[in-house]
Amino acid sequence: MSDRFRWHAVETVYRETHQAAHGDELRWLVSRETIHDTVTGHTVTRSIMRHPGICVMVPFLTADRIVLVRQYRHPIAGELWELPAGTLAAREEGGRPVPTETPEACAARELREETGYEAGVWEKAAQCYAAPGGNDQVIHVFLARSLVRRRQALDPGEAITEVRAFSAADLEAMMGRGDVHDAKTLVGLLYALGRRPGGVRVS
């Protein structure tokens, strides 16, 4: 945190927990935080979502085929094609979620749970903030290769209706048509496909 800003008060107003196969998880907190700017003298109070972070996995079934999942999302009342992803397990400490697993462990767990695949080769490709104007969620992007088919193990409430591999050309066409609406999936695909000779060709 910058020395310029001083937190005068932090009040947790909501805790989101989630029942998972490996136990109940703390998903995120919503806090009302009062922050003083020592340079301008202004004090603001904001609602901020505090989040342990997520992992997004780009699973390469072959060098040219990437696995996506078709998932129902309650907030939009519809299905999306997405890269598999999941939230880091966390505990609450000092009014914030603190991860209790590494991003690498989360990525491996979530890939198997959502797709039924295990990866033999992992590479961290990127790390970015999802929406820093209102939350501190970090997106960890991983490339997963040497996939071995195991068994899918969805958490209660997860609604993944299809697991399918798409070619790079198909994915570029989907993005070009505006058929990929999930931001984290766009980030992951742009990093993965952009590494090829010629980069990403979206038209």
C-alpha positions as CSV (number, residue, x, y, z in Angstrom):
1,M,0.0,0.0,0.0
2,S,1.1,3.5,-0.7
3,D,2.2,5.7,2.3
4,R,0.0,8.4,0.8
5,F,-3.2,6.6,1.8
6,R,-4.3,5.6,5.3
7,W,-7.1,3.3,6.1
8,H,-9.2,4.7,9.0
9,A,-11.9,2.0,9.1
10,V,-12.6,-1.4,7.5
11,E,-16.0,-3.1,8.1
12,T,-16.8,-6.4,6.5
13,V,-20.4,-6.3,5.4
14,Y,-20.6,-9.7,3.5
15,R,-18.8,-13.0,3.4
16,E,-19.3,-15.4,0.5
17,T,-18.7,-19.0,1.3
18,H,-19.0,-22.0,-1.1
19,Q,-19.4,-25.7,-0.6
20,A,-16.7,-27.5,-2.5
21,A,-15.7,-31.2,-2.8
22,H,-12.7,-30.5,-0.5
23,G,-14.7,-28.5,2.1
24,D,-16.3,-25.1,2.6
25,E,-14.3,-22.3,1.1
26,L,-14.2,-18.6,1.8
27,R,-14.7,-17.1,-1.7
28,W,-14.5,-13.3,-1.0
29,L,-15.4,-10.5,1.3
30,V,-17.2,-7.2,0.7
31,S,-15.8,-4.4,2.9
32,R,-16.8,-0.9,3.5
33,E,-13.5,0.9,3.8
34,T,-12.8,4.5,4.8
35,I,-9.5,5.8,3.3
36,H,-7.7,9.1,3.9
37,D,-5.6,10.8,1.2
38,T,-2.8,12.6,3.1
39,V,-1.9,14.6,0.0
40,T,-5.3,16.1,-0.8
41,G,-6.8,15.8,2.6
42,H,-9.9,14.1,1.2
43,T,-11.4,11.0,2.9
44,V,-13.6,8.6,0.9
45,T,-15.6,5.5,1.9
46,R,-15.9,2.8,-0.7
47,S,-17.3,-0.7,-0.9
48,I,-14.5,-3.1,-2.1
49,M,-14.6,-6.8,-2.8
50,R,-11.5,-8.5,-1.3
51,H,-10.7,-11.7,-3.2
52,P,-8.0,-14.4,-2.8
53,G,-7.5,-14.5,-6.6
54,I,-8.3,-17.0,-9.4
55,C,-6.5,-19.2,-11.7
56,V,-7.3,-19.5,-15.4
57,M,-6.0,-22.5,-17.3
58,V,-5.4,-22.8,-21.0
59,P,-5.4,-26.6,-21.5
60,F,-3.7,-27.7,-24.8
61,L,-5.1,-31.0,-25.8
62,T,-2.7,-30.9,-28.8
63,A,-0.3,-28.1,-30.0
64,D,-3.2,-26.6,-31.9
65,R,-6.3,-27.5,-29.8
66,I,-7.4,-25.8,-26.6
67,V,-10.1,-27.1,-24.2
68,L,-13.0,-24.9,-23.2
69,V,-16.0,-25.6,-21.0
70,R,-19.6,-24.6,-21.6
71,Q,-20.8,-23.2,-18.2
72,Y,-24.1,-21.8,-17.0
73,R,-23.6,-18.5,-15.1
74,H,-26.3,-17.4,-12.7
75,P,-25.6,-13.6,-12.8
76,I,-26.2,-13.5,-16.6
77,A,-28.8,-16.3,-16.7
78,G,-27.0,-18.0,-19.5
79,E,-24.1,-20.2,-20.7
80,L,-20.7,-19.1,-21.8
81,W,-17.7,-20.8,-23.4
82,E,-14.9,-20.3,-21.0
83,L,-11.4,-21.5,-20.1
84,P,-11.5,-23.6,-17.0
85,A,-10.9,-21.5,-13.9
86,G,-11.3,-21.4,-10.1
87,T,-10.8,-19.5,-6.9
88,L,-7.8,-20.1,-4.6
89,A,-8.8,-21.6,-1.3
90,A,-8.5,-19.0,1.5
91,R,-9.0,-18.1,5.1
92,E,-10.0,-14.8,6.6
93,E,-7.2,-12.8,8.3
94,G,-7.3,-9.1,9.2
95,G,-10.5,-8.5,7.3
96,R,-9.1,-10.0,4.0
97,P,-9.0,-13.4,2.4
98,V,-5.6,-15.0,2.6
99,P,-4.9,-17.8,0.1
100,T,-4.2,-21.2,1.7
101,E,-2.9,-22.8,-1.5
102,T,-0.6,-21.7,-4.2
103,P,-1.8,-20.6,-7.6
104,E,-0.1,-23.7,-9.1
105,A,-2.0,-26.0,-6.7
106,C,-5.3,-24.3,-7.4
107,A,-4.8,-24.5,-11.2
108,A,-4.1,-28.3,-11.0
109,R,-7.1,-28.9,-8.8
110,E,-9.5,-26.8,-10.8
111,L,-8.4,-28.2,-14.1
112,R,-9.2,-31.8,-13.0
113,E,-12.4,-30.8,-11.3
114,E,-13.9,-28.9,-14.2
115,T,-12.5,-30.8,-17.2
116,G,-11.4,-34.2,-16.0
117,Y,-7.9,-33.6,-17.3
118,E,-4.6,-33.6,-15.5
119,A,-1.6,-31.7,-17.0
120,G,1.9,-33.0,-17.0
121,V,3.5,-29.7,-18.0
122,W,2.6,-26.3,-16.5
123,E,3.7,-22.8,-17.4
124,K,2.7,-19.5,-15.7
125,A,1.9,-17.1,-18.6
126,A,0.6,-14.0,-17.0
127,Q,-0.8,-12.2,-13.9
128,C,-3.2,-9.3,-14.0
129,Y,-6.0,-7.5,-12.0
130,A,-9.6,-8.3,-13.1
131,A,-11.2,-5.0,-12.2
132,P,-9.1,-2.9,-9.8
133,G,-11.6,-0.1,-9.6
134,G,-13.8,-2.2,-7.3
135,N,-11.9,-5.3,-6.2
136,D,-8.4,-6.7,-5.7
137,Q,-8.9,-10.0,-7.6
138,V,-5.7,-11.2,-9.3
139,I,-6.0,-13.5,-12.3
140,H,-3.2,-16.1,-12.6
141,V,-3.0,-17.4,-16.2
142,F,-1.4,-20.9,-16.7
143,L,-0.7,-22.9,-19.8
144,A,-1.3,-26.6,-19.3
145,R,0.1,-29.3,-21.6
146,S,0.6,-33.1,-21.8
147,L,-3.0,-33.7,-20.7
148,V,-4.2,-37.0,-19.4
149,R,-7.9,-37.9,-19.1
150,R,-9.1,-38.6,-15.6
151,R,-12.6,-38.0,-14.1
152,Q,-14.4,-34.8,-13.8
153,A,-15.5,-33.8,-10.3
154,L,-17.7,-30.7,-10.3
155,D,-18.4,-28.8,-7.1
156,P,-22.1,-28.6,-5.9
157,G,-23.8,-25.9,-7.9
158,E,-21.4,-26.0,-10.9
159,A,-23.2,-26.4,-14.2
160,I,-20.7,-27.3,-16.9
161,T,-22.6,-28.9,-19.7
162,E,-19.9,-29.6,-22.2
163,V,-16.1,-29.9,-22.4
164,R,-14.7,-29.5,-25.9
165,A,-11.4,-28.8,-27.6
166,F,-11.3,-26.1,-30.3
167,S,-8.6,-25.5,-32.9
168,A,-6.7,-22.2,-32.8
169,A,-8.4,-21.1,-36.1
170,D,-11.8,-21.9,-34.6
171,L,-11.0,-19.8,-31.4
172,E,-9.8,-16.9,-33.5
173,A,-13.0,-17.0,-35.5
174,M,-15.1,-17.2,-32.3
175,M,-13.3,-14.1,-30.9
176,G,-13.7,-12.3,-34.2
177,R,-17.5,-12.9,-34.2
178,G,-17.8,-11.8,-30.6
179,D,-18.8,-15.3,-29.5
180,V,-16.3,-15.3,-26.5
181,H,-17.9,-13.0,-23.8
182,D,-15.8,-14.0,-20.8
183,A,-13.0,-11.5,-20.0
184,K,-10.7,-14.0,-18.3
185,T,-11.1,-16.4,-21.2
186,L,-10.2,-13.6,-23.7
187,V,-7.1,-12.8,-21.6
188,G,-5.9,-16.4,-21.5
189,L,-6.5,-17.1,-25.2
190,L,-4.8,-13.9,-26.3
191,Y,-1.7,-14.9,-24.2
192,A,-1.7,-18.5,-25.5
193,L,-2.5,-17.8,-29.1
194,G,-0.3,-14.7,-29.2
195,R,2.8,-16.8,-28.7
196,R,2.5,-18.5,-32.0
197,P,4.3,-17.2,-35.1
198,G,2.2,-14.4,-36.5
199,G,0.4,-13.9,-33.2
200,V,-3.4,-13.7,-33.0
201,R,-5.4,-13.3,-36.1
202,V,-8.8,-12.0,-35.2
203,S,-10.9,-10.4,-37.9
